[in-house]
Amino acid sequence: MKKQYEGREVSMKVAFIGGGNMGEAILAAILAKGLSSKEAISVSDVSQTRRQYLGQKYGVTVVGDNRQAVSKGDIVVLAIKPQQLAEVMAELNSQLKPSQLALSIIAGARISTLRHGLSHNHIVRVMPNTPAQIGEGMSAWTATKEVTKQQKTWAGSILGAMGREIYVDDEKYIDMATAVSGSGPAYVFLFAEALVDAAIHIGLSHDIAQELVLQTILGSTQFMQQSGKLPSELRRMVTSPGGTTAEALAQLEKGQFTELIKQAVIAAYNKAKELGN
């Protein structure tokens, strides 16, 4: 099946090793954007229940054998848990052809580990995030020098179907992206949780607090994207001297809010590097 995706012709067969939530997000995006057909997709998963679910929902071929799954894919999406990696690499070692692209979304799995474990050089490593499950994701990715132009087109098309994608030319930036966009949704969720709790504390009902907070975050994000202004500019625009916003921000700075965010990102970055060792 061939399709034009944002000006790029796309034709691919895709094999999934692992059918978890993020793997399913990629599968759903590929089908929704018409990048491949259900007949050209196969999924392997250790869970029979999961295989049945994916087969029934998406009409794709499901198997319990990883080697069988990868035998037909132009792209092999590695969507397993990190603790399963050693076993899967041992099973798939030397099974991939140079014409096949291994696209890994496995947290912490470095390209060097995948190269050695798979005996394969055509590798793309991706750091997606959870909003990809609703088509609003942010994926940072990089590729080995052996990856062809066609394979890069395939990778960019798949990741773009889940939201936005950005290519980086050095793997070190993947750990940095992990700390910012990969873990970032959890920071936003925690802020939303805290803001809801604070709203309830001053007397609002949970339902009203939840609606106020979620729409405020959504609207602020969209406004920031569309305004073309820096976050710092927008913050100053809505902060009147001596007003309520200024008072609130003063309390946040008193608690070293911005420094805490920086320290949180540094901690996540250091952990990402540690996981890859």
Secondary structure by P-SEA (a helix, b strand, c coil): cccccccbbbbbbbbbccccaaaaaaaaaaaaacccccccbbbbbccaaaaaaaaaacccccccccccccccccbbbbcccccaaaaaaaaacccccccbbbbbccccccaaaaaaaacccbbbbbbccccccccbbbbbbcccccccaaaaaaaaaaaaaacbbbbbccaaaaaaaaacccaaaaaaaaaaaaaaaaaaaacccaaaaaaaaaaaaaaaaaaaaaacccaaaaaaaacccccaaaaaaaaaaaaaaaaaaaaaaaaaaaaaaaaac
